[in-house]
Amino acid sequence: MAVASPLRTWLVAVGCASSSAACDHDCPGSMRRRMAAIPPGGRDSTTRRLISAPCGFRIPGLVSSCLVFDPCAGVSGSASPEGNLRRFSPPAASGPAMTVALESAKDVGVKKRQMKQRRVVVTGMGVVTPLGHDLDTFYNNLLEGVSGISKIETFDCSNFPTIAGEIKSFSTDGWVAPKLSKRMDKFMLYLLTAGKKALEDGGVTEEVMGQFEKTRCGVLIGSAMGGMKVFNDAIEALRVSYKKMNPFCVPFATTNMGSAMLAMDLGWMGPNYSISTACATNFCILNAANHIVRGEADVMLCGGSDSVIIPIGLGGFVACRALSQRNHDPAKASRPWDVDRDGFVMGEGAGVLLLEELDHAKQRGAQIYAEFLGGSFTCDAYHMTEPHPEGTGVVLCIEKALSELGVSREDVNYVNAHATSTLSGDLKEYQALIHCFGKNPKSEFNKIHDRSPPGCCWCSGSCCCCTGYSNRVDSSKY
């Protein structure tokens, strides 16, 4: 039995793919028998080219083939280059070979159906923040200028900055099963609660949920640091014995497990993963919306969640000198754009948006807060923490987004900036914004002062932005 030679493999370029195998030592008679099997009119130069491949190997797109005869016996001791190759490097056996003759495929014209452009709207919001765990409380505290920054109470932080945007009271009753709430990291508890509150705010009752096609419902909620506390606790337990460790410490520490647990709770089988890009984590909202635009989902829960107010979380930022040292004045410690700024303040929380395809939302009579138009992604490609001196990444991202959406820069009247209160970061970001928008008197380079750092700060900002503009959206146009 002969093995198909790698030096004698031809590809039939007739607009279709096929699978067959040719013996390396076919005699002229074998070729005549193969050609005799080809129907009249099909004997051209194209059909004479054969594919050599292992028996049973199939290439997608096979249109038609005709088995001619059984493979012939192989010849050993060949003087051909292939024979020499076998003596020094015998190839692995690939099974019996067979020869197949091909017919030219007929051209089949298929006109691709054009998809209607799908529009994405926001129909629900859920938050868990230091300013409140429901939208009304959260929004009113923002309007009144209430600060969520206060003294840290969960652990002794005498060796650290002692202030943070810490959630003082939080209950998972009615939102998360008691058994799970005892083992999960807080970032997951915040995520699950905020996600279900977004559904509640969007009017998604059990009856409405039953009408959803769950294979077209997904979850994409990011986290910058994931279950850092669960993992840290596991390390401490391991010092005693592995038997003391939380058996779920590894999955509960990963950033994607929050989205996965929420999907399992809801039975949603659509797109499900997590994005972790530090302070920009919550812009996974763009990815979630794109799943709807591309027709891969009708409903998506998206946002971000983080909880890292623990010694190792604070210590890392203290070591790189990124945190404010104004322990004596917590409410005024975070001061972006200010000449006396000295760093940001840690925080925790979650914010989740319910996104729906417009017709899907209208069909169930959902309240529409806003419409998602699009966005863009870029990378500074410069430094781990320092912004690009020219603000190149920020400028490129803004210009790409405006260009793709066909929105004029004069139409932009609100910018929710990053603005971490760091000396270099704020300055470069402000210069980039001025470069993009100029000194437009209608623009408000606003800053949410009570926002938390990596991950959850962006989710809170997103929910706040949508909440603030909900009273300006004309639902009648939908």
TAVENTA-V224265 format. One record per residue. N is the residue number from 0. PHI is phi as a letter, one per 20 degrees, with the letter a starting at -180 (none if undefined). D_LAST is the distance of its C-alpha to the last C-alpha in Angstrom with 1 decimal. Layout:
# TAVENTA-V224265
n=N phi=PHI d_last=D_LAST
n=N phi=PHI d_last=D_LAST
This chain:
# TAVENTA-V224265
n=0 phi=none d_last=70.0
n=1 phi=e d_last=68.5
n=2 phi=d d_last=65.5
n=3 phi=g d_last=63.0
n=4 phi=e d_last=63.9
n=5 phi=f d_last=61.3
n=6 phi=e d_last=63.2
n=7 phi=c d_last=62.8
n=8 phi=d d_last=59.1
n=9 phi=d d_last=57.4
n=10 phi=d d_last=53.8
n=11 phi=e d_last=53.2
n=12 phi=d d_last=50.8
n=13 phi=c d_last=50.0
n=14 phi=n d_last=46.2
n=15 phi=b d_last=46.4
n=16 phi=d d_last=47.8
n=17 phi=b d_last=50.5
n=18 phi=c d_last=52.9
n=19 phi=a d_last=56.6
n=20 phi=b d_last=59.7
n=21 phi=c d_last=62.9
n=22 phi=f d_last=66.3
n=23 phi=f d_last=67.7
n=24 phi=d d_last=71.0
n=25 phi=f d_last=70.2
n=26 phi=e d_last=73.2
n=27 phi=g d_last=73.1
n=28 phi=f d_last=73.5
n=29 phi=f d_last=70.4
n=30 phi=f d_last=68.5
n=31 phi=f d_last=70.0
n=32 phi=f d_last=69.0
n=33 phi=f d_last=65.4
n=34 phi=f d_last=65.3
n=35 phi=f d_last=66.9
n=36 phi=e d_last=64.0
n=37 phi=e d_last=61.4
n=38 phi=g d_last=60.8
n=39 phi=g d_last=62.3
n=40 phi=n d_last=60.1
n=41 phi=d d_last=58.6
n=42 phi=e d_last=61.5
n=43 phi=c d_last=60.3
n=44 phi=f d_last=60.5
n=45 phi=f d_last=57.1
n=46 phi=f d_last=58.1
n=47 phi=f d_last=61.2
n=48 phi=e d_last=59.2
n=49 phi=d d_last=58.9
n=50 phi=d d_last=56.9
n=51 phi=d d_last=58.9
n=52 phi=b d_last=57.1
n=53 phi=g d_last=58.0
n=54 phi=f d_last=58.3
n=55 phi=n d_last=55.1
n=56 phi=f d_last=52.9
n=57 phi=c d_last=49.8
n=58 phi=d d_last=47.4
n=59 phi=g d_last=43.9
n=60 phi=o d_last=43.6
n=61 phi=f d_last=47.1
n=62 phi=d d_last=47.3
n=63 phi=b d_last=50.9
n=64 phi=b d_last=54.2
n=65 phi=c d_last=57.7
n=66 phi=f d_last=60.1
n=67 phi=e d_last=63.5
n=68 phi=b d_last=66.1
n=69 phi=f d_last=66.8
n=70 phi=f d_last=67.2
n=71 phi=e d_last=70.7
n=72 phi=f d_last=72.6
n=73 phi=f d_last=72.2
n=74 phi=d d_last=75.1
n=75 phi=e d_last=76.2
n=76 phi=m d_last=78.1
n=77 phi=f d_last=76.3
n=78 phi=e d_last=77.4
n=79 phi=f d_last=73.9
n=80 phi=g d_last=71.8
n=81 phi=f d_last=69.7
n=82 phi=f d_last=72.8
n=83 phi=f d_last=73.8
n=84 phi=f d_last=70.4
n=85 phi=f d_last=70.7
n=86 phi=f d_last=74.1
n=87 phi=e d_last=72.7
n=88 phi=b d_last=69.2
n=89 phi=f d_last=68.8
n=90 phi=f d_last=65.2
n=91 phi=f d_last=63.8
n=92 phi=f d_last=64.2
n=93 phi=d d_last=61.0
n=94 phi=n d_last=62.2
n=95 phi=f d_last=63.7
n=96 phi=d d_last=62.8
n=97 phi=b d_last=62.3
n=98 phi=d d_last=62.0
n=99 phi=c d_last=59.2
n=100 phi=e d_last=59.1
n=101 phi=d d_last=55.8
n=102 phi=d d_last=54.5
n=103 phi=f d_last=52.2
n=104 phi=e d_last=48.7
n=105 phi=f d_last=47.0
n=106 phi=f d_last=44.0
n=107 phi=d d_last=40.9
n=108 phi=e d_last=37.9
n=109 phi=c d_last=34.5
n=110 phi=e d_last=31.4
n=111 phi=f d_last=28.7
n=112 phi=f d_last=25.5
n=113 phi=f d_last=22.7
n=114 phi=e d_last=19.7
n=115 phi=f d_last=16.2
n=116 phi=f d_last=14.8
n=117 phi=e d_last=13.1
n=118 phi=d d_last=10.4
n=119 phi=d d_last=11.1
n=120 phi=c d_last=9.6
n=121 phi=e d_last=12.0
n=122 phi=d d_last=12.1
n=123 phi=a d_last=15.8
n=124 phi=b d_last=18.8
n=125 phi=b d_last=22.5
n=126 phi=c d_last=25.5
n=127 phi=c d_last=29.2
n=128 phi=b d_last=30.8
n=129 phi=f d_last=33.9
n=130 phi=e d_last=31.8
n=131 phi=q d_last=30.6
n=132 phi=d d_last=29.2
n=133 phi=c d_last=26.2
n=134 phi=f d_last=23.2
n=135 phi=f d_last=24.3
n=136 phi=f d_last=27.9
n=137 phi=g d_last=27.0
n=138 phi=f d_last=24.7
n=139 phi=f d_last=27.2
n=140 phi=f d_last=30.1
n=141 phi=f d_last=28.4
n=142 phi=f d_last=27.9
n=143 phi=e d_last=31.5
n=144 phi=m d_last=32.9
n=145 phi=f d_last=34.4
n=146 phi=e d_last=36.0
n=147 phi=e d_last=36.0
n=148 phi=e d_last=39.1
n=149 phi=b d_last=42.3
n=150 phi=f d_last=45.6
n=151 phi=f d_last=45.4
n=152 phi=d d_last=46.7
n=153 phi=f d_last=46.5
n=154 phi=b d_last=49.5
n=155 phi=f d_last=52.4
n=156 phi=d d_last=51.1
n=157 phi=f d_last=54.2
n=158 phi=e d_last=54.4
n=159 phi=c d_last=50.8
n=160 phi=g d_last=48.5
n=161 phi=e d_last=48.0
n=162 phi=c d_last=44.5
n=163 phi=a d_last=41.1
n=164 phi=e d_last=37.6
n=165 phi=e d_last=38.8
n=166 phi=e d_last=37.1
n=167 phi=e d_last=39.8
n=168 phi=c d_last=38.7
n=169 phi=b d_last=36.6
n=170 phi=c d_last=36.6
n=171 phi=e d_last=35.3
n=172 phi=g d_last=36.1
n=173 phi=n d_last=33.6
n=174 phi=d d_last=31.8
n=175 phi=c d_last=34.5
n=176 phi=g d_last=37.6
n=177 phi=g d_last=40.7
n=178 phi=f d_last=42.7
n=179 phi=f d_last=40.2
n=180 phi=f d_last=39.6
n=181 phi=f d_last=43.3
n=182 phi=d d_last=43.4
n=183 phi=f d_last=40.0
n=184 phi=f d_last=39.7
n=185 phi=f d_last=37.6
n=186 phi=f d_last=35.0
n=187 phi=f d_last=34.2
n=188 phi=f d_last=34.3
n=189 phi=f d_last=31.9
n=190 phi=f d_last=29.6
n=191 phi=f d_last=29.7
n=192 phi=f d_last=29.1
n=193 phi=f d_last=26.2
n=194 phi=f d_last=24.6
n=195 phi=f d_last=25.0
n=196 phi=f d_last=23.8
n=197 phi=f d_last=20.5
n=198 phi=f d_last=20.2
n=199 phi=f d_last=21.3
n=200 phi=f d_last=18.8
n=201 phi=e d_last=16.0
n=202 phi=m d_last=17.4
n=203 phi=e d_last=19.1
n=204 phi=e d_last=22.2
n=205 phi=f d_last=25.0
n=206 phi=f d_last=23.7
n=207 phi=f d_last=20.2
n=208 phi=g d_last=22.1
n=209 phi=f d_last=24.3
n=210 phi=e d_last=21.5
n=211 phi=f d_last=20.6
n=212 phi=e d_last=22.4
n=213 phi=f d_last=24.4
n=214 phi=f d_last=25.6
n=215 phi=d d_last=22.0
n=216 phi=c d_last=21.6
n=217 phi=c d_last=23.3
n=218 phi=c d_last=24.6
n=219 phi=c d_last=25.3
n=220 phi=d d_last=26.7
n=221 phi=e d_last=29.3
n=222 phi=b d_last=32.4
n=223 phi=f d_last=34.8
n=224 phi=c d_last=37.9
n=225 phi=m d_last=37.3
n=226 phi=e d_last=39.8
n=227 phi=f d_last=42.5
n=228 phi=f d_last=44.0
n=229 phi=g d_last=44.5
n=230 phi=f d_last=46.1
n=231 phi=f d_last=48.3
n=232 phi=f d_last=49.4
n=233 phi=f d_last=50.3
n=234 phi=f d_last=52.5
n=235 phi=f d_last=54.3
n=236 phi=f d_last=54.8
n=237 phi=f d_last=56.2
n=238 phi=f d_last=59.0
n=239 phi=e d_last=60.3
n=240 phi=a d_last=59.5
n=241 phi=f d_last=56.7
n=242 phi=f d_last=56.9
n=243 phi=e d_last=55.5
n=244 phi=f d_last=52.3
n=245 phi=f d_last=48.9
n=246 phi=f d_last=48.8
n=247 phi=d d_last=45.1
n=248 phi=f d_last=45.5
n=249 phi=f d_last=44.8
n=250 phi=f d_last=41.5
n=251 phi=f d_last=40.4
n=252 phi=e d_last=41.1
n=253 phi=f d_last=38.9
n=254 phi=f d_last=35.5
n=255 phi=e d_last=33.8
n=256 phi=f d_last=35.1
n=257 phi=f d_last=32.5
n=258 phi=f d_last=29.7
n=259 phi=f d_last=32.0
n=260 phi=f d_last=33.0
n=261 phi=f d_last=29.4
n=262 phi=f d_last=28.7
n=263 phi=f d_last=31.9
n=264 phi=f d_last=31.1
n=265 phi=e d_last=27.8
n=266 phi=m d_last=29.1
n=267 phi=e d_last=26.4
n=268 phi=d d_last=27.9
n=269 phi=e d_last=25.5
n=270 phi=g d_last=26.0
n=271 phi=b d_last=28.1
n=272 phi=a d_last=30.0
n=273 phi=c d_last=30.5
n=274 phi=d d_last=30.7
n=275 phi=c d_last=33.3
n=276 phi=c d_last=33.4
n=277 phi=l d_last=34.9
n=278 phi=f d_last=32.8
n=279 phi=e d_last=30.1
n=280 phi=g d_last=29.7
n=281 phi=f d_last=26.2
n=282 phi=e d_last=24.8
n=283 phi=f d_last=24.9
n=284 phi=g d_last=21.2
n=285 phi=f d_last=21.0
n=286 phi=f d_last=22.9
n=287 phi=f d_last=20.8
n=288 phi=f d_last=17.6
n=289 phi=f d_last=19.6
n=290 phi=f d_last=20.7
n=291 phi=f d_last=17.1
n=292 phi=g d_last=16.7
n=293 phi=e d_last=20.1
n=294 phi=n d_last=19.4
n=295 phi=e d_last=21.9
n=296 phi=b d_last=19.8
n=297 phi=d d_last=16.6
n=298 phi=c d_last=17.1
n=299 phi=b d_last=19.1
n=300 phi=e d_last=20.8
n=301 phi=b d_last=21.9
n=302 phi=q d_last=23.8
n=303 phi=b d_last=27.5
n=304 phi=b d_last=30.5
n=305 phi=b d_last=34.1
n=306 phi=b d_last=37.2
n=307 phi=c d_last=40.2
n=308 phi=e d_last=42.0
n=309 phi=c d_last=45.3
n=310 phi=g d_last=48.5
n=311 phi=f d_last=47.8
n=312 phi=f d_last=44.3
n=313 phi=f d_last=45.6
n=314 phi=g d_last=48.8
n=315 phi=f d_last=47.1
n=316 phi=f d_last=45.2
n=317 phi=f d_last=48.3
n=318 phi=f d_last=50.4
n=319 phi=e d_last=48.3
n=320 phi=l d_last=48.3
n=321 phi=d d_last=44.5
n=322 phi=e d_last=44.3
n=323 phi=f d_last=44.9
n=324 phi=d d_last=48.3
n=325 phi=e d_last=47.5
n=326 phi=f d_last=48.4
n=327 phi=f d_last=49.7
n=328 phi=c d_last=46.3
n=329 phi=g d_last=43.5
n=330 phi=f d_last=40.8
n=331 phi=d d_last=41.5
n=332 phi=f d_last=42.4
n=333 phi=e d_last=39.2
n=334 phi=c d_last=39.0
n=335 phi=f d_last=37.0
n=336 phi=m d_last=37.9
n=337 phi=e d_last=40.9
n=338 phi=f d_last=44.4
n=339 phi=e d_last=45.8
n=340 phi=f d_last=43.4
n=341 phi=b d_last=45.2
n=342 phi=p d_last=42.8
n=343 phi=e d_last=39.9
n=344 phi=d d_last=39.9
n=345 phi=f d_last=39.3
n=346 phi=b d_last=36.6
n=347 phi=b d_last=35.0
n=348 phi=q d_last=31.8
n=349 phi=b d_last=28.7
n=350 phi=b d_last=24.9
n=351 phi=c d_last=22.4
n=352 phi=d d_last=18.7
n=353 phi=d d_last=16.8
n=354 phi=d d_last=14.7
n=355 phi=c d_last=12.8
n=356 phi=f d_last=11.6
n=357 phi=g d_last=7.8
n=358 phi=f d_last=9.0
n=359 phi=f d_last=11.6
n=360 phi=f d_last=9.7
n=361 phi=f d_last=7.7
n=362 phi=f d_last=11.2
n=363 phi=e d_last=12.9
n=364 phi=m d_last=10.7
n=365 phi=f d_last=10.7
n=366 phi=f d_last=10.1
n=367 phi=d d_last=8.2
n=368 phi=e d_last=10.7
n=369 phi=a d_last=10.1
n=370 phi=d d_last=9.5
n=371 phi=e d_last=12.8
n=372 phi=d d_last=14.0
n=373 phi=q d_last=17.6
n=374 phi=a d_last=21.1
n=375 phi=b d_last=24.7
n=376 phi=c d_last=28.0
n=377 phi=b d_last=31.5
n=378 phi=c d_last=34.8
n=379 phi=f d_last=37.4
n=380 phi=l d_last=40.2
n=381 phi=c d_last=42.6
n=382 phi=b d_last=43.6
n=383 phi=f d_last=42.7
n=384 phi=c d_last=42.1
n=385 phi=e d_last=42.7
n=386 phi=f d_last=40.0
n=387 phi=f d_last=40.8
n=388 phi=g d_last=42.9
n=389 phi=e d_last=40.7
n=390 phi=m d_last=37.3
n=391 phi=g d_last=36.8
n=392 phi=f d_last=34.5
n=393 phi=f d_last=32.1
n=394 phi=f d_last=32.1
n=395 phi=f d_last=31.7
n=396 phi=f d_last=28.7
n=397 phi=f d_last=26.9
n=398 phi=f d_last=27.7
n=399 phi=f d_last=26.7
n=400 phi=f d_last=23.3
n=401 phi=f d_last=22.7
n=402 phi=f d_last=24.2
n=403 phi=f d_last=22.2
n=404 phi=e d_last=18.8
n=405 phi=m d_last=20.0
n=406 phi=d d_last=19.5
n=407 phi=f d_last=22.3
n=408 phi=f d_last=24.4
n=409 phi=f d_last=24.2
n=410 phi=e d_last=20.5
n=411 phi=e d_last=21.3
n=412 phi=c d_last=22.2
n=413 phi=b d_last=22.5
n=414 phi=c d_last=24.6
n=415 phi=e d_last=25.4
n=416 phi=f d_last=28.8
n=417 phi=f d_last=31.2
n=418 phi=l d_last=34.1
n=419 phi=e d_last=36.5
n=420 phi=m d_last=39.1
n=421 phi=e d_last=41.5
n=422 phi=f d_last=43.8
n=423 phi=e d_last=42.9
n=424 phi=f d_last=39.3
n=425 phi=f d_last=37.9
n=426 phi=f d_last=39.8
n=427 phi=f d_last=38.8
n=428 phi=f d_last=35.2
n=429 phi=f d_last=35.2
n=430 phi=f d_last=37.0
n=431 phi=f d_last=34.5
n=432 phi=f d_last=31.6
n=433 phi=f d_last=33.6
n=434 phi=f d_last=34.3
n=435 phi=f d_last=30.7
n=436 phi=d d_last=29.3
n=437 phi=m d_last=32.5
n=438 phi=e d_last=33.1
n=439 phi=f d_last=29.8
n=440 phi=f d_last=30.0
n=441 phi=e d_last=26.2
n=442 phi=e d_last=26.3
n=443 phi=d d_last=27.1
n=444 phi=f d_last=28.9
n=445 phi=f d_last=28.2
n=446 phi=b d_last=30.0
n=447 phi=e d_last=29.4
n=448 phi=f d_last=33.1
n=449 phi=e d_last=33.0
n=450 phi=c d_last=31.8
n=451 phi=e d_last=33.8
n=452 phi=f d_last=35.1
n=453 phi=h d_last=34.5
n=454 phi=n d_last=31.5
n=455 phi=f d_last=30.3
n=456 phi=f d_last=30.2
n=457 phi=f d_last=27.3
n=458 phi=f d_last=25.4
n=459 phi=f d_last=26.0
n=460 phi=f d_last=24.9
n=461 phi=f d_last=21.6
n=462 phi=f d_last=20.9
n=463 phi=f d_last=22.2
n=464 phi=f d_last=20.1
n=465 phi=f d_last=16.8
n=466 phi=f d_last=18.2
n=467 phi=f d_last=19.3
n=468 phi=d d_last=16.1
n=469 phi=f d_last=14.0
n=470 phi=e d_last=14.9
n=471 phi=d d_last=13.7
n=472 phi=e d_last=10.0
n=473 phi=e d_last=8.0
n=474 phi=f d_last=5.6
n=475 phi=f d_last=5.3
n=476 phi=f d_last=3.8
n=477 phi=e d_last=0.0
